[in-house]
Amino acid sequence: MNHMLFSIINLIFQFLYICLIARVVLSWVPHNAYNPIVQIVYKITDPMLRPIQQIIPPLRIGFDISPIIAIVALGFIKKIIVWAMF
């Protein structure tokens, strides 16, 4: 049971990491904002990135470090959840 629960938690966090990386890649290339997959990526990542962007706005050179902070924060949250459950 514990192994299955750990696998589910790991899968969820891997999905979130992939969405954040996809969001970064989308910021580098022209894309159709109305594409359903793009909209899903934005709906998943916006709640993670907006609070960070309110505290640390994108740099003037056009570089946004909020995805990096979100990935690090997700790593800490995952470790806390795994530690608390197991």
Backbone as JSON Lines, residues from 0, in Angstrom:
{"i":0,"aa":"M","n":[0.82,-1.21,0.0],"ca":[0.0,0.0,0.0],"c":[0.86,1.26,0.0]}
{"i":1,"aa":"N","n":[1.89,1.27,0.87],"ca":[2.75,2.45,0.95],"c":[3.47,2.7,-0.36]}
{"i":2,"aa":"H","n":[3.92,1.63,-0.99],"ca":[4.62,1.78,-2.27],"c":[3.68,2.37,-3.33]}
{"i":3,"aa":"M","n":[2.43,1.92,-3.34],"ca":[1.47,2.42,-4.31],"c":[1.17,3.9,-4.06]}
{"i":4,"aa":"L","n":[1.01,4.27,-2.8],"ca":[0.76,5.67,-2.46],"c":[1.95,6.53,-2.84]}
{"i":5,"aa":"F","n":[3.17,6.06,-2.57],"ca":[4.36,6.8,-2.96],"c":[4.41,6.97,-4.48]}
{"i":6,"aa":"S","n":[4.06,5.93,-5.22],"ca":[4.06,6.0,-6.68],"c":[3.06,7.03,-7.19]}
{"i":7,"aa":"I","n":[1.91,7.11,-6.57],"ca":[0.89,8.1,-6.96],"c":[1.38,9.51,-6.68]}
{"i":8,"aa":"I","n":[1.94,9.71,-5.5],"ca":[2.48,11.03,-5.14],"c":[3.59,11.41,-6.11]}
{"i":9,"aa":"N","n":[4.47,10.49,-6.4],"ca":[5.57,10.75,-7.32],"c":[5.04,11.1,-8.71]}
{"i":10,"aa":"L","n":[4.04,10.39,-9.17],"ca":[3.44,10.64,-10.48],"c":[2.83,12.04,-10.55]}
{"i":11,"aa":"I","n":[2.13,12.43,-9.51],"ca":[1.51,13.77,-9.47],"c":[2.58,14.85,-9.56]}
{"i":12,"aa":"F","n":[3.65,14.7,-8.78],"ca":[4.7,15.71,-8.8],"c":[5.45,15.71,-10.12]}
{"i":13,"aa":"Q","n":[5.67,14.55,-10.72],"ca":[6.31,14.5,-12.03],"c":[5.45,15.22,-13.07]}
{"i":14,"aa":"F","n":[4.15,15.05,-12.99],"ca":[3.23,15.73,-13.9],"c":[3.34,17.25,-13.72]}
{"i":15,"aa":"L","n":[3.41,17.71,-12.48],"ca":[3.53,19.14,-12.22],"c":[4.86,19.69,-12.74]}
{"i":16,"aa":"Y","n":[5.94,18.93,-12.55],"ca":[7.24,19.35,-13.08],"c":[7.19,19.47,-14.6]}
{"i":17,"aa":"I","n":[6.59,18.5,-15.25],"ca":[6.49,18.51,-16.72],"c":[5.68,19.71,-17.19]}
{"i":18,"aa":"C","n":[4.6,20.02,-16.48],"ca":[3.78,21.18,-16.85],"c":[4.57,22.47,-16.7]}
{"i":19,"aa":"L","n":[5.36,22.58,-15.64],"ca":[6.18,23.79,-15.46],"c":[7.24,23.91,-16.55]}
{"i":20,"aa":"I","n":[7.85,22.81,-16.91],"ca":[8.85,22.84,-17.98],"c":[8.18,23.19,-19.31]}
{"i":21,"aa":"A","n":[7.0,22.63,-19.56],"ca":[6.25,22.97,-20.77],"c":[5.93,24.46,-20.8]}
{"i":22,"aa":"R","n":[5.58,25.01,-19.65],"ca":[5.27,26.44,-19.57],"c":[6.48,27.28,-19.93]}
{"i":23,"aa":"V","n":[7.65,26.88,-19.46],"ca":[8.88,27.59,-19.79],"c":[9.14,27.52,-21.3]}
{"i":24,"aa":"V","n":[9.03,26.33,-21.85],"ca":[9.27,26.15,-23.29],"c":[8.27,26.99,-24.09]}
{"i":25,"aa":"L","n":[7.03,27.02,-23.66],"ca":[6.02,27.83,-24.36],"c":[6.37,29.31,-24.34]}
{"i":26,"aa":"S","n":[7.04,29.76,-23.29],"ca":[7.41,31.18,-23.23],"c":[8.53,31.5,-24.21]}
{"i":27,"aa":"W","n":[9.24,30.5,-24.69],"ca":[10.34,30.72,-25.63],"c":[9.92,30.65,-27.09]}
{"i":28,"aa":"V","n":[8.8,29.99,-27.38],"ca":[8.39,29.78,-28.77],"c":[7.01,30.39,-29.01]}
{"i":29,"aa":"P","n":[6.76,30.82,-30.24],"ca":[5.41,31.28,-30.56],"c":[4.44,30.1,-30.45]}
{"i":30,"aa":"H","n":[3.27,30.36,-29.88],"ca":[2.3,29.29,-29.73],"c":[0.89,29.86,-29.78]}
{"i":31,"aa":"N","n":[-0.06,28.99,-30.02],"ca":[-1.46,29.37,-30.07],"c":[-2.02,29.28,-28.65]}
{"i":32,"aa":"A","n":[-2.32,30.41,-28.06],"ca":[-2.82,30.45,-26.68],"c":[-4.2,29.79,-26.56]}
{"i":33,"aa":"Y","n":[-4.88,29.59,-27.67],"ca":[-6.2,28.98,-27.63],"c":[-6.17,27.46,-27.82]}
{"i":34,"aa":"N","n":[-4.98,26.9,-28.01],"ca":[-4.84,25.46,-28.12],"c":[-5.25,24.84,-26.78]}
{"i":35,"aa":"P","n":[-6.1,23.82,-26.79],"ca":[-6.56,23.23,-25.53],"c":[-5.43,22.71,-24.63]}
{"i":36,"aa":"I","n":[-4.4,22.15,-25.21],"ca":[-3.29,21.65,-24.39],"c":[-2.55,22.82,-23.74]}
{"i":37,"aa":"V","n":[-2.34,23.89,-24.49],"ca":[-1.68,25.08,-23.95],"c":[-2.53,25.66,-22.82]}
{"i":38,"aa":"Q","n":[-3.82,25.71,-23.0],"ca":[-4.7,26.24,-21.95],"c":[-4.64,25.38,-20.7]}
{"i":39,"aa":"I","n":[-4.56,24.06,-20.85],"ca":[-4.45,23.18,-19.69],"c":[-3.14,23.43,-18.95]}
{"i":40,"aa":"V","n":[-2.05,23.58,-19.7],"ca":[-0.75,23.86,-19.07],"c":[-0.83,25.16,-18.27]}
{"i":41,"aa":"Y","n":[-1.43,26.19,-18.84],"ca":[-1.56,27.46,-18.13],"c":[-2.47,27.35,-16.91]}
{"i":42,"aa":"K","n":[-3.57,26.6,-17.02],"ca":[-4.47,26.43,-15.88],"c":[-3.82,25.68,-14.73]}
{"i":43,"aa":"I","n":[-2.94,24.75,-15.06],"ca":[-2.26,23.99,-14.02],"c":[-1.13,24.8,-13.39]}
{"i":44,"aa":"T","n":[-0.4,25.54,-14.21],"ca":[0.78,26.24,-13.69],"c":[0.5,27.63,-13.13]}
{"i":45,"aa":"D","n":[-0.55,28.29,-13.59],"ca":[-0.85,29.64,-13.08],"c":[-0.99,29.69,-11.56]}
{"i":46,"aa":"P","n":[-1.72,28.77,-10.93],"ca":[-1.85,28.86,-9.46],"c":[-0.51,28.7,-8.73]}
{"i":47,"aa":"M","n":[0.45,28.04,-9.35],"ca":[1.77,27.9,-8.73],"c":[2.64,29.13,-8.98]}
{"i":48,"aa":"L","n":[2.52,29.71,-10.17],"ca":[3.42,30.79,-10.56],"c":[2.95,32.18,-10.14]}
{"i":49,"aa":"R","n":[1.67,32.43,-10.15],"ca":[1.15,33.78,-9.84],"c":[1.61,34.31,-8.47]}
{"i":50,"aa":"P","n":[1.48,33.52,-7.4],"ca":[1.93,34.05,-6.1],"c":[3.42,34.39,-6.08]}
{"i":51,"aa":"I","n":[4.22,33.58,-6.76],"ca":[5.65,33.85,-6.83],"c":[5.91,35.11,-7.64]}
{"i":52,"aa":"Q","n":[5.2,35.27,-8.75],"ca":[5.37,36.44,-9.61],"c":[4.93,37.73,-8.92]}
{"i":53,"aa":"Q","n":[3.99,37.62,-7.99],"ca":[3.58,38.81,-7.24],"c":[4.67,39.26,-6.27]}
{"i":54,"aa":"I","n":[5.44,38.3,-5.77],"ca":[6.52,38.63,-4.84],"c":[7.78,39.02,-5.62]}
{"i":55,"aa":"I","n":[8.1,38.23,-6.65],"ca":[9.29,38.47,-7.46],"c":[8.84,38.61,-8.92]}
{"i":56,"aa":"P","n":[8.63,39.83,-9.37],"ca":[8.19,40.01,-10.77],"c":[9.29,39.61,-11.74]}
{"i":57,"aa":"P","n":[8.92,39.31,-12.99],"ca":[9.94,38.98,-14.0],"c":[10.99,40.08,-14.09]}
{"i":58,"aa":"L","n":[12.23,39.66,-14.32],"ca":[13.32,40.62,-14.43],"c":[13.15,41.5,-15.66]}
{"i":59,"aa":"R","n":[13.73,42.67,-15.63],"ca":[13.56,43.62,-16.74],"c":[14.11,43.11,-18.05]}
{"i":60,"aa":"I","n":[15.03,42.17,-18.0],"ca":[15.59,41.63,-19.25],"c":[14.68,40.57,-19.86]}
{"i":61,"aa":"G","n":[13.5,40.37,-19.25],"ca":[12.52,39.43,-19.78],"c":[12.68,38.02,-19.26]}
{"i":62,"aa":"F","n":[13.42,37.85,-18.18],"ca":[13.66,36.53,-17.62],"c":[12.81,36.35,-16.37]}
{"i":63,"aa":"D","n":[12.01,35.3,-16.35],"ca":[11.11,35.02,-15.23],"c":[11.67,33.83,-14.44]}
{"i":64,"aa":"I","n":[12.03,34.07,-13.19],"ca":[12.6,32.98,-12.38],"c":[11.54,32.23,-11.58]}
{"i":65,"aa":"S","n":[10.27,32.62,-11.72],"ca":[9.21,31.97,-10.94],"c":[9.11,30.46,-11.21]}
{"i":66,"aa":"P","n":[9.3,29.97,-12.44],"ca":[9.25,28.51,-12.63],"c":[10.36,27.78,-11.88]}
{"i":67,"aa":"I","n":[11.54,28.39,-11.81],"ca":[12.65,27.78,-11.07],"c":[12.3,27.69,-9.59]}
{"i":68,"aa":"I","n":[11.76,28.77,-9.06],"ca":[11.36,28.79,-7.64],"c":[10.25,27.78,-7.4]}
{"i":69,"aa":"A","n":[9.3,27.69,-8.33],"ca":[8.19,26.74,-8.18],"c":[8.69,25.3,-8.2]}
{"i":70,"aa":"I","n":[9.66,24.99,-9.06],"ca":[10.2,23.62,-9.11],"c":[10.9,23.28,-7.81]}
{"i":71,"aa":"V","n":[11.69,24.22,-7.28],"ca":[12.38,23.99,-6.01],"c":[11.35,23.83,-4.88]}
{"i":72,"aa":"A","n":[10.33,24.69,-4.86],"ca":[9.29,24.61,-3.83],"c":[8.54,23.28,-3.91]}
{"i":73,"aa":"L","n":[8.23,22.83,-5.13],"ca":[7.56,21.54,-5.29],"c":[8.42,20.41,-4.74]}
{"i":74,"aa":"G","n":[9.72,20.5,-4.96],"ca":[10.62,19.49,-4.42],"c":[10.56,19.42,-2.9]}
{"i":75,"aa":"F","n":[10.56,20.6,-2.25],"ca":[10.44,20.64,-0.79],"c":[9.09,20.11,-0.32]}
{"i":76,"aa":"I","n":[8.02,20.5,-1.0],"ca":[6.69,20.05,-0.62],"c":[6.58,18.53,-0.77]}
{"i":77,"aa":"K","n":[7.14,18.0,-1.85],"ca":[7.12,16.55,-2.06],"c":[7.87,15.83,-0.94]}
{"i":78,"aa":"K","n":[9.04,16.34,-0.57],"ca":[9.81,15.72,0.5],"c":[9.06,15.76,1.82]}
{"i":79,"aa":"I","n":[8.39,16.87,2.1],"ca":[7.62,16.99,3.35],"c":[6.47,15.99,3.35]}
{"i":80,"aa":"I","n":[5.76,15.89,2.23],"ca":[4.63,14.95,2.15],"c":[5.12,13.52,2.32]}
{"i":81,"aa":"V","n":[6.17,13.15,1.62],"ca":[6.7,11.79,1.71],"c":[7.19,11.52,3.12]}
{"i":82,"aa":"W","n":[7.89,12.47,3.71],"ca":[8.39,12.3,5.08],"c":[7.23,12.13,6.07]}
{"i":83,"aa":"A","n":[6.18,12.93,5.91],"ca":[5.05,12.87,6.83],"c":[4.24,11.58,6.69]}
{"i":84,"aa":"M","n":[4.18,11.05,5.49],"ca":[3.36,9.87,5.24],"c":[4.09,8.56,5.52]}
{"i":85,"aa":"F","n":[5.4,8.6,5.39],"ca":[6.15,7.35,5.52],"c":[7.12,7.51,6.64]}
